[in-house]
């Protein structure tokens, strides 16, 4: 049977994941919704 307490103690943080999250959240990336909102806004202005 799996000893969950022991397995939790074995876990080590993965720093690359934390660094990737920081880099992703630091950039203001646009998603599809943002692009569509900009397109509609530009069409309405014309």
C-alpha positions in Angstrom: 0.0 0.0 0.0 1.2 3.5 -0.7 2.4 5.5 2.3 1.2 9.0 1.4 3.0 10.8 4.2 6.3 9.2 3.1 5.7 10.1 -0.5 4.9 13.7 0.4 8.2 13.9 2.3 10.1 12.7 -0.8 8.6 15.5 -3.0 11.0 18.3 -4.0 9.9 21.5 -5.6 10.5 21.9 -9.3 12.1 25.4 -9.7 11.7 25.4 -13.5 8.0 25.3 -13.2 8.0 28.3 -10.8 10.3 30.2 -13.1 8.1 29.5 -16.1 5.0 30.6 -14.2 6.7 33.8 -13.2 7.7 34.5 -16.8 4.3 33.8 -18.1 2.5 35.9 -15.6 5.0 38.8 -16.0 4.1 39.1 -19.7 0.8 40.5 -20.6 -0.1 37.9 -23.2 -3.3 38.3 -25.2 -5.7 35.5 -25.5 -8.3 34.9 -28.2 -10.9 37.0 -26.4 -8.6 40.0 -26.2 -7.8 39.7 -29.9 -11.5 39.5 -30.8 -12.4 42.5 -28.6 -9.7 44.6 -30.4 -11.0 43.5 -33.8 -14.6 44.4 -33.0 -13.4 47.7 -31.6 -11.4 48.5 -34.8 -14.4 47.5 -37.0 -16.7 49.8 -35.0 -14.3 52.7 -35.4 -14.3 52.5 -39.2 
